[in-house]
Structures are given as structure tokens and as C-alpha cells.
Amino acid sequence: MNDGKIIIDKIIAEAEEVAKASLAKGQKEADAILKAAQEKVNKELDVFDRNAQAEAEKAAAKEISGAQMQAKKAILETKQEILAETIAEAEKRLLSLDDAAYAKVIGGMLKKLDRSLGTEILVSKKDAARLADVVKENEFTLSAQTADISGGFIVKNGDIEYNYSFESIITVEKEEIQQIAAKILF
């Protein structure tokens, strides 16, 4: 029976060796599968991180661009408001000049006026008395009619009228006035 036991022990030992080899082989295969899976996960995480980073950078750039556009728009609106206020203030100051200074401004305008446009001058009811002398000095005729303007004058030649009221001049020359004011202010 000893021989039988030796054979059985040998078979068991061989089986244990085969089992150990199978287990080692299985463990190696499992380790390889786990390593490949981990590498795949790492690669996918890297791709995901890069894509997420790229998307985050795009979103941030978009937000920054939008904010910059809003800031530029706000600055432009503020500048336009300042220019409009400046022009309104200039007109207000022209209209609030004392009689002598106002007559001097209108006299300067009349001196530069082309007489071929006409010689009949219409002013507002308010300006009729304070501008009568300056109109006469510049060899124009003050019309008995008055104009519905706040300042400046209108040249009448028959049915044709040339509007030199402050409102009209500012409207016509607004772009140039804004450019001059912008250079001074900004």
C-alpha cells in the first residue's frame, strides 16, 4: 500500500503543480486584462479631461468675449450720452448768452453769410428787439415776420428759406460737432 500511497501523493502533487500553474496563468491573464482595462480607462479619462478642458476654455473665451462686448457697448453708450449732453449744453449756453455776446455771435454768422442767398432775416419773437441793430449793421433787413426757432436766424429769399437756427445747424453739423467734441473729451 505504500506504493499506492506514493502514486496518489505523486498524482496529488502533480495536480497541485498543474493547479498552481493554472492559477498562476489565470492570475497573469487576469492581471493583463486588469492592466489593459486600467490603461483604457486612463486613456479615456485623459481624452475626457482634454475635451472637458477644451470645452471649459471655449466657454470661458465665450464669456470673456461677451463681457468685453458688453463693456465696449456700455462705454460707447456712455460716450454718446456725454456727447449728446455736451451738444445740448453748448446750445443751452448759446441761447443763454447776454444780449451783447449773443448779438456778436449772430453778427459773426451774418458777416460770413453769402448775400446771394437773400437779405431778409427772420428771427424769433424773443430775438427781434435784441438783434435789430446787428442785422442792420450787417446790411440785412429784419423781417416783420418772426420764426418759430429758439436761436439763430432764417434767411428768406422770396419763397425760399435758408435755416441758420442753432437747432438746424446742430442737426446738419452733428457728426462733425461730435467728432470735434470727442477729440476734446476723449
C-alpha atoms as a printed R data frame, in Angstrom:
    type eleno elety resid chain resno       x       y       z
1   ATOM     1    CA   MET     A     1   0.000   0.000   0.000
2   ATOM     2    CA   ASN     A     2   2.897   2.179   0.255
3   ATOM     3    CA   ASP     A     3   3.314   2.150  -3.436
4   ATOM     4    CA   GLY     A     4  -0.295   3.172  -3.898
5   ATOM     5    CA   LYS     A     5   0.135   5.998  -1.461
6   ATOM     6    CA   ILE     A     6   3.244   7.173  -3.248
7   ATOM     7    CA   ILE     A     7   1.412   7.171  -6.555
8   ATOM     8    CA   ILE     A     8  -1.544   9.013  -5.042
9   ATOM     9    CA   ASP     A     9   0.782  11.548  -3.429
10  ATOM    10    CA   LYS     A    10   2.573  11.943  -6.728
11  ATOM    11    CA   ILE     A    11  -0.736  12.469  -8.588
12  ATOM    12    CA   ILE     A    12  -1.857  14.915  -5.960
13  ATOM    13    CA   ALA     A    13   1.493  16.730  -6.150
14  ATOM    14    CA   GLU     A    14   1.267  16.849  -9.947
15  ATOM    15    CA   ALA     A    15  -2.334  18.063  -9.701
16  ATOM    16    CA   GLU     A    16  -1.263  20.703  -7.233
17  ATOM    17    CA   GLU     A    17   1.539  21.755  -9.626
18  ATOM    18    CA   VAL     A    18  -0.932  21.884 -12.534
19  ATOM    19    CA   ALA     A    19  -3.400  23.797 -10.369
20  ATOM    20    CA   LYS     A    20  -0.676  26.211  -9.242
21  ATOM    21    CA   ALA     A    21   0.444  26.676 -12.870
22  ATOM    22    CA   SER     A    22  -3.174  27.135 -13.972
23  ATOM    23    CA   LEU     A    23  -3.771  29.578 -11.144
24  ATOM    24    CA   ALA     A    24  -0.577  31.480 -11.986
25  ATOM    25    CA   LYS     A    25  -1.528  31.528 -15.669
26  ATOM    26    CA   GLY     A    26  -5.062  32.648 -14.782
27  ATOM    27    CA   GLN     A    27  -3.687  35.269 -12.437
28  ATOM    28    CA   LYS     A    28  -1.334  36.520 -15.185
29  ATOM    29    CA   GLU     A    29  -4.219  36.690 -17.660
30  ATOM    30    CA   ALA     A    30  -6.404  38.460 -15.098
31  ATOM    31    CA   ASP     A    31  -3.595  40.902 -14.310
32  ATOM    32    CA   ALA     A    32  -3.103  41.566 -18.026
33  ATOM    33    CA   ILE     A    33  -6.838  42.122 -18.517
34  ATOM    34    CA   LEU     A    34  -6.976  44.421 -15.484
35  ATOM    35    CA   LYS     A    35  -3.890  46.309 -16.693
36  ATOM    36    CA   ALA     A    36  -5.372  46.720 -20.208
37  ATOM    37    CA   ALA     A    37  -8.679  47.842 -18.721
38  ATOM    38    CA   GLN     A    38  -6.902  50.329 -16.449
39  ATOM    39    CA   GLU     A    39  -4.884  51.675 -19.401
40  ATOM    40    CA   LYS     A    40  -8.070  52.028 -21.462
41  ATOM    41    CA   VAL     A    41  -9.791  53.840 -18.585
42  ATOM    42    CA   ASN     A    42  -6.766  56.128 -18.152
43  ATOM    43    CA   LYS     A    43  -6.720  56.915 -21.882
44  ATOM    44    CA   GLU     A    44 -10.460  57.621 -21.871
45  ATOM    45    CA   LEU     A    45 -10.069  59.804 -18.778
46  ATOM    46    CA   ASP     A    46  -7.244  61.714 -20.496
47  ATOM    47    CA   VAL     A    47  -9.413  62.224 -23.580
48  ATOM    48    CA   PHE     A    48 -12.338  63.231 -21.377
49  ATOM    49    CA   ASP     A    49 -10.119  65.641 -19.399
50  ATOM    50    CA   ARG     A    50  -8.745  67.195 -22.596
51  ATOM    51    CA   ASN     A    51 -12.240  67.525 -24.075
52  ATOM    52    CA   ALA     A    52 -13.575  68.940 -20.825
53  ATOM    53    CA   GLN     A    53 -10.651  71.370 -20.633
54  ATOM    54    CA   ALA     A    54 -11.186  72.415 -24.265
55  ATOM    55    CA   GLU     A    55 -14.910  72.912 -23.641
56  ATOM    56    CA   ALA     A    56 -14.181  74.869 -20.470
57  ATOM    57    CA   GLU     A    57 -11.706  77.065 -22.346
58  ATOM    58    CA   LYS     A    58 -14.257  77.641 -25.130
59  ATOM    59    CA   ALA     A    59 -16.929  78.548 -22.601
60  ATOM    60    CA   ALA     A    60 -14.557  80.858 -20.753
61  ATOM    61    CA   ALA     A    61 -13.451  82.527 -24.001
62  ATOM    62    CA   LYS     A    62 -17.088  82.979 -24.998
63  ATOM    63    CA   GLU     A    63 -17.938  84.522 -21.624
64  ATOM    64    CA   ILE     A    64 -14.920  86.829 -21.758
65  ATOM    65    CA   SER     A    65 -15.733  87.863 -25.314
66  ATOM    66    CA   GLY     A    66 -19.332  88.561 -24.349
67  ATOM    67    CA   ALA     A    67 -18.254  90.577 -21.334
68  ATOM    68    CA   GLN     A    68 -15.777  92.568 -23.425
69  ATOM    69    CA   MET     A    69 -18.505  93.293 -25.979
70  ATOM    70    CA   GLN     A    70 -20.872  94.437 -23.223
71  ATOM    71    CA   ALA     A    71 -18.156  96.660 -21.757
72  ATOM    72    CA   LYS     A    72 -17.422  98.228 -25.144
73  ATOM    73    CA   LYS     A    73 -21.145  98.748 -25.723
74  ATOM    74    CA   ALA     A    74 -21.534 100.396 -22.304
75  ATOM    75    CA   ILE     A    75 -18.532 102.654 -22.956
76  ATOM    76    CA   LEU     A    76 -19.891 103.628 -26.373
77  ATOM    77    CA   GLU     A    77 -23.329 104.390 -24.919
78  ATOM    78    CA   THR     A    78 -21.745 106.486 -22.183
79  ATOM    79    CA   LYS     A    79 -19.643 108.391 -24.717
80  ATOM    80    CA   GLN     A    80 -22.715 109.014 -26.869
81  ATOM    81    CA   GLU     A    81 -24.629 110.266 -23.838
82  ATOM    82    CA   ILE     A    82 -21.761 112.571 -22.913
83  ATOM    83    CA   LEU     A    83 -21.561 113.894 -26.488
84  ATOM    84    CA   ALA     A    84 -25.332 114.469 -26.605
85  ATOM    85    CA   GLU     A    85 -25.199 116.263 -23.245
86  ATOM    86    CA   THR     A    86 -22.239 118.339 -24.432
87  ATOM    87    CA   ILE     A    87 -24.049 119.405 -27.603
88  ATOM    88    CA   ALA     A    88 -27.211 120.192 -25.626
89  ATOM    89    CA   GLU     A    89 -25.144 122.206 -23.141
90  ATOM    90    CA   ALA     A    90 -23.443 124.116 -25.980
91  ATOM    91    CA   GLU     A    91 -26.832 125.027 -27.457
92  ATOM    92    CA   LYS     A    92 -28.113 125.994 -24.000
93  ATOM    93    CA   ARG     A    93 -25.115 128.256 -23.447
94  ATOM    94    CA   LEU     A    94 -25.561 129.881 -26.861
95  ATOM    95    CA   LEU     A    95 -29.169 130.645 -26.028
96  ATOM    96    CA   SER     A    96 -28.323 131.987 -22.575
97  ATOM    97    CA   LEU     A    97 -25.655 134.462 -23.727
98  ATOM    98    CA   ASP     A    98 -26.218 138.040 -22.651
99  ATOM    99    CA   ASP     A    99 -27.583 140.341 -25.374
100 ATOM   100    CA   ALA     A   100 -24.186 141.772 -26.385
101 ATOM   101    CA   ALA     A   101 -22.460 138.373 -26.667
102 ATOM   102    CA   TYR     A   102 -25.453 136.872 -28.484
103 ATOM   103    CA   ALA     A   103 -25.535 139.786 -30.947
104 ATOM   104    CA   LYS     A   104 -21.799 139.301 -31.538
105 ATOM   105    CA   VAL     A   105 -22.304 135.592 -32.379
106 ATOM   106    CA   ILE     A   106 -25.175 136.357 -34.760
107 ATOM   107    CA   GLY     A   107 -23.177 139.269 -36.256
108 ATOM   108    CA   GLY     A   108 -20.283 136.889 -36.954
109 ATOM   109    CA   MET     A   109 -22.658 134.481 -38.650
110 ATOM   110    CA   LEU     A   110 -24.187 137.275 -40.753
111 ATOM   111    CA   LYS     A   111 -20.736 138.528 -41.840
112 ATOM   112    CA   LYS     A   112 -19.920 135.094 -43.277
113 ATOM   113    CA   LEU     A   113 -23.306 134.743 -44.968
114 ATOM   114    CA   ASP     A   114 -23.472 134.774 -48.770
115 ATOM   115    CA   ARG     A   115 -25.800 137.653 -49.687
116 ATOM   116    CA   SER     A   116 -26.918 135.862 -52.847
117 ATOM   117    CA   LEU     A   117 -29.000 133.631 -50.547
118 ATOM   118    CA   GLY     A   118 -31.122 136.654 -49.645
119 ATOM   119    CA   THR     A   119 -31.094 139.666 -47.374
120 ATOM   120    CA   GLU     A   120 -34.324 139.269 -45.394
121 ATOM   121    CA   ILE     A   121 -33.612 137.859 -41.924
122 ATOM   122    CA   LEU     A   122 -36.244 136.169 -39.732
123 ATOM   123    CA   VAL     A   123 -35.563 135.696 -36.035
124 ATOM   124    CA   SER     A   124 -37.626 134.528 -33.089
125 ATOM   125    CA   LYS     A   125 -40.043 136.894 -31.437
126 ATOM   126    CA   LYS     A   126 -37.682 136.973 -28.430
127 ATOM   127    CA   ASP     A   127 -34.676 137.949 -30.611
128 ATOM   128    CA   ALA     A   128 -36.360 140.596 -32.769
129 ATOM   129    CA   ALA     A   129 -35.522 143.517 -30.489
130 ATOM   130    CA   ARG     A   130 -32.062 142.407 -29.380
131 ATOM   131    CA   LEU     A   131 -30.845 141.598 -32.917
132 ATOM   132    CA   ALA     A   132 -32.342 144.532 -34.842
133 ATOM   133    CA   ASP     A   133 -29.141 146.596 -34.680
134 ATOM   134    CA   VAL     A   134 -26.749 143.779 -35.608
135 ATOM   135    CA   VAL     A   135 -28.922 142.794 -38.602
136 ATOM   136    CA   LYS     A   136 -28.962 146.399 -39.810
137 ATOM   137    CA   GLU     A   137 -25.183 146.839 -39.207
138 ATOM   138    CA   ASN     A   138 -24.504 143.847 -41.452
139 ATOM   139    CA   GLU     A   139 -26.718 145.340 -44.181
140 ATOM   140    CA   PHE     A   140 -29.551 142.849 -43.935
141 ATOM   141    CA   THR     A   141 -33.243 143.567 -43.449
142 ATOM   142    CA   LEU     A   142 -35.000 142.331 -40.327
143 ATOM   143    CA   SER     A   143 -38.303 140.787 -41.416
144 ATOM   144    CA   ALA     A   144 -41.549 141.789 -39.747
145 ATOM   145    CA   GLN     A   145 -42.327 138.065 -39.621
146 ATOM   146    CA   THR     A   146 -40.881 136.002 -36.824
147 ATOM   147    CA   ALA     A   147 -39.700 132.415 -36.922
148 ATOM   148    CA   ASP     A   148 -40.505 129.603 -34.531
149 ATOM   149    CA   ILE     A   149 -36.877 128.975 -33.552
150 ATOM   150    CA   SER     A   150 -35.083 129.202 -30.223
151 ATOM   151    CA   GLY     A   151 -31.942 130.883 -31.542
152 ATOM   152    CA   GLY     A   152 -30.118 131.819 -34.704
153 ATOM   153    CA   PHE     A   153 -31.943 133.100 -37.787
154 ATOM   154    CA   ILE     A   154 -33.529 132.198 -41.113
155 ATOM   155    CA   VAL     A   155 -32.606 133.883 -44.411
156 ATOM   156    CA   LYS     A   156 -35.601 134.388 -46.656
157 ATOM   157    CA   ASN     A   157 -35.351 134.945 -50.391
158 ATOM   158    CA   GLY     A   158 -38.865 135.013 -51.811
159 ATOM   159    CA   ASP     A   159 -40.391 131.607 -51.099
160 ATOM   160    CA   ILE     A   160 -37.037 130.021 -50.307
161 ATOM   161    CA   GLU     A   161 -35.781 129.931 -46.727
162 ATOM   162    CA   TYR     A   162 -32.303 129.009 -45.520
163 ATOM   163    CA   ASN     A   163 -32.347 127.837 -41.925
164 ATOM   164    CA   TYR     A   164 -29.438 129.035 -39.769
165 ATOM   165    CA   SER     A   165 -31.180 128.344 -36.472
166 ATOM   166    CA   PHE     A   166 -28.983 126.751 -33.851
167 ATOM   167    CA   GLU     A   167 -31.135 123.609 -33.902
168 ATOM   168    CA   SER     A   168 -30.765 123.291 -37.673
169 ATOM   169    CA   ILE     A   169 -27.021 123.943 -37.649
170 ATOM   170    CA   ILE     A   170 -26.519 121.377 -34.882
171 ATOM   171    CA   THR     A   171 -28.652 118.828 -36.722
172 ATOM   172    CA   VAL     A   172 -26.796 119.303 -40.014
173 ATOM   173    CA   GLU     A   173 -23.340 119.501 -38.438
174 ATOM   174    CA   LYS     A   174 -23.987 116.991 -35.645
175 ATOM   175    CA   GLU     A   175 -21.487 114.386 -36.871
176 ATOM   176    CA   GLU     A   176 -18.697 116.928 -37.255
177 ATOM   177    CA   ILE     A   177 -19.563 118.527 -33.908
178 ATOM   178    CA   GLN     A   178 -19.474 115.087 -32.268
179 ATOM   179    CA   GLN     A   179 -16.052 114.361 -33.773
180 ATOM   180    CA   ILE     A   180 -14.665 117.673 -32.524
181 ATOM   181    CA   ALA     A   181 -16.220 117.163 -29.088
182 ATOM   182    CA   ALA     A   182 -14.953 113.551 -28.950
183 ATOM   183    CA   LYS     A   183 -11.391 114.703 -29.693
184 ATOM   184    CA   ILE     A   184 -11.628 117.234 -26.890
185 ATOM   185    CA   LEU     A   185 -13.374 114.977 -24.376
186 ATOM   186    CA   PHE     A   186 -11.811 111.610 -25.107
